Amino acid sequence: MAYDEDLADRLRELLADEVAVTEKKMFGGLAFLMNGNMCVSGSRKGGLLVRIDPADTDAALARPHVALMKMGGRTMAGWIIVAPDGVRTRREVAAWLKRGVAFAKTLPPK
């Protein structure tokens, strides 16, 4: 399995009322995009990759179970990983998804 199917289903349910949402396999998981911009991705390890406003990175990192995403040894503000322990409940998933959706909506469509 490339990603956590249960988490993907929970994300689909929470995104059901949003428009212009597509799914794409990327970053080793299943990403959900709004107008072509990634807002969240269900990880193959069970957590989330969330794209948030880079200005909110430090505040997000102060929360439990959160780290900067590393790719090729590099990190970028605004791209965070939420460990599986941080997305156990619907409320936790919804809160992170809300942040990712809010930021994706500020970006121009691709």
C-alpha positions as CSV (number, residue, x, y, z in Angstrom):
1,M,0.0,0.0,0.0
2,A,1.4,3.4,-1.0
3,Y,-0.6,5.4,1.5
4,D,-3.0,5.0,4.4
5,E,-6.3,4.2,2.8
6,D,-8.3,5.0,5.9
7,L,-6.7,8.5,6.2
8,A,-7.3,9.1,2.5
9,D,-11.0,8.2,3.0
10,R,-11.3,10.6,5.9
11,L,-9.7,13.3,3.8
12,R,-12.1,12.7,0.9
13,E,-15.1,12.9,3.3
14,L,-13.9,16.2,4.8
15,L,-13.2,17.6,1.3
16,A,-16.5,16.5,-0.2
17,D,-18.1,20.0,-0.2
18,E,-15.0,21.7,-1.7
19,V,-14.8,22.5,-5.4
20,A,-11.9,21.9,-7.7
21,V,-10.3,19.2,-5.6
22,T,-8.3,16.5,-7.3
23,E,-6.2,13.6,-6.1
24,K,-2.7,12.8,-7.3
25,K,-0.1,10.3,-6.1
26,M,3.0,12.2,-5.0
27,F,5.5,12.5,-2.2
28,G,5.0,8.8,-1.6
29,G,1.4,9.4,-0.6
30,L,-1.9,10.6,-2.0
31,A,-2.1,14.3,-2.4
32,F,-5.2,16.4,-2.5
33,L,-5.0,19.5,-4.7
34,M,-7.2,22.5,-5.0
35,N,-7.1,24.2,-8.4
36,G,-3.8,22.3,-8.9
37,N,-2.2,23.4,-5.7
38,M,-1.4,20.8,-3.0
39,C,-3.1,21.4,0.3
40,V,-2.6,18.1,2.1
41,S,-1.2,14.6,1.4
42,G,-1.9,11.4,3.2
43,S,1.5,9.8,3.9
44,R,2.4,6.2,3.3
45,K,3.4,6.2,7.0
46,G,0.0,7.3,8.2
47,G,0.6,11.0,8.9
48,L,-0.1,14.1,6.8
49,L,2.0,16.4,4.7
50,V,0.3,19.8,5.0
51,R,1.1,22.9,3.0
52,I,0.4,26.0,5.2
53,D,1.2,29.7,5.0
54,P,5.0,29.9,5.4
55,A,4.5,32.7,7.9
56,D,2.7,30.2,10.2
57,T,5.5,27.6,10.2
58,D,7.0,28.4,13.6
59,A,3.6,28.3,15.3
60,A,2.8,25.0,13.6
61,L,6.1,23.5,14.7
62,A,5.3,24.4,18.3
63,R,2.4,21.9,18.2
64,P,2.9,18.2,19.2
65,H,3.7,15.7,16.5
66,V,4.8,18.3,13.9
67,A,8.0,18.6,12.0
68,L,9.3,20.3,8.9
69,M,9.2,18.2,5.8
70,K,12.7,17.1,4.6
71,M,13.3,16.4,0.9
72,G,16.7,15.8,-0.4
73,G,18.1,17.0,2.9
74,R,16.4,20.3,2.6
75,T,13.5,21.9,4.5
76,M,11.1,24.6,3.4
77,A,8.9,26.8,5.5
78,G,5.2,26.1,4.9
79,W,5.7,22.3,4.3
80,I,5.1,20.3,7.5
81,I,4.7,16.7,8.5
82,V,2.1,15.8,11.1
83,A,2.9,12.3,12.6
84,P,0.2,9.7,12.8
85,D,-0.3,10.4,16.5
86,G,-1.3,14.0,15.5
87,V,-4.1,12.9,13.2
88,R,-5.9,10.1,15.1
89,T,-9.2,11.9,15.4
90,R,-11.5,13.5,12.9
91,R,-11.1,16.8,14.7
92,E,-7.3,16.7,14.4
93,V,-7.4,15.8,10.7
94,A,-10.1,18.4,10.0
95,A,-8.0,21.1,11.7
96,W,-4.9,20.4,9.7
97,L,-6.9,20.1,6.5
98,K,-8.6,23.4,7.1
99,R,-5.2,25.1,7.3
100,G,-4.0,23.4,4.1
101,V,-7.2,24.3,2.3
102,A,-7.1,27.9,3.5
103,F,-3.5,28.3,2.2
104,A,-4.2,26.6,-1.2
105,K,-7.1,28.9,-1.8
106,T,-4.7,31.9,-1.6
107,L,-2.6,30.6,-4.5
108,P,-3.3,31.2,-8.2
109,P,-4.8,28.2,-10.0
110,K,-2.4,26.0,-12.0
